[in-house]
Amino acid sequence: MLFFGNHGDYEVTCKFLDKKGQRIAKKRICHNVSKKEARDGMMNYITNQFSESIDIAHPIKVVAKPTTSR
């Protein structure tokens, strides 16, 4: 448990602009990962899936929040 204590489920939201100037927001749930892994995974997903349409002059904002258990 020493190395796996910070793993959990995170809701990751990513906001960015496409080349036309439209705002795009994508949301995913990442299971059993750390917060950093969730953010990095979302950044990789966005850059791979939207590489042709991302406006690289504007920042990509990635926010990871713990999911609430019901």
QUIURNOR-V589325 format. One record per residue. N is the residue number from 1. PHI is phi in degrees with one decimal (NA if undefined). Layout:
n=N phi=PHI
n=N phi=PHI
//
This chain:
n=1 phi=NA
n=2 phi=-63.6
n=3 phi=-96.2
n=4 phi=-110.0
n=5 phi=-72.2
n=6 phi=-98.3
n=7 phi=-90.4
n=8 phi=-174.1
n=9 phi=-101.4
n=10 phi=-128.6
n=11 phi=-96.6
n=12 phi=-110.9
n=13 phi=-117.0
n=14 phi=-126.6
n=15 phi=-123.8
n=16 phi=-157.1
n=17 phi=-107.9
n=18 phi=-90.5
n=19 phi=-67.6
n=20 phi=-86.7
n=21 phi=91.0
n=22 phi=-82.8
n=23 phi=-80.3
n=24 phi=-125.4
n=25 phi=-127.4
n=26 phi=-122.3
n=27 phi=-132.3
n=28 phi=-141.7
n=29 phi=-110.1
n=30 phi=-112.2
n=31 phi=-105.7
n=32 phi=55.8
n=33 phi=-134.5
n=34 phi=-81.7
n=35 phi=-63.1
n=36 phi=-64.9
n=37 phi=-63.4
n=38 phi=-65.3
n=39 phi=-64.8
n=40 phi=-64.6
n=41 phi=-63.8
n=42 phi=-67.6
n=43 phi=-62.4
n=44 phi=-63.5
n=45 phi=-60.3
n=46 phi=-64.9
n=47 phi=-68.2
n=48 phi=-77.3
n=49 phi=-77.7
n=50 phi=-118.1
n=51 phi=-61.8
n=52 phi=-80.0
n=53 phi=-114.6
n=54 phi=-74.4
n=55 phi=-86.2
n=56 phi=-75.7
n=57 phi=-77.0
n=58 phi=-112.2
n=59 phi=-71.0
n=60 phi=-101.9
n=61 phi=-102.2
n=62 phi=-121.2
n=63 phi=-125.1
n=64 phi=-116.4
n=65 phi=-124.7
n=66 phi=-62.2
n=67 phi=-78.2
n=68 phi=-93.4
n=69 phi=-84.5
n=70 phi=-115.3
//
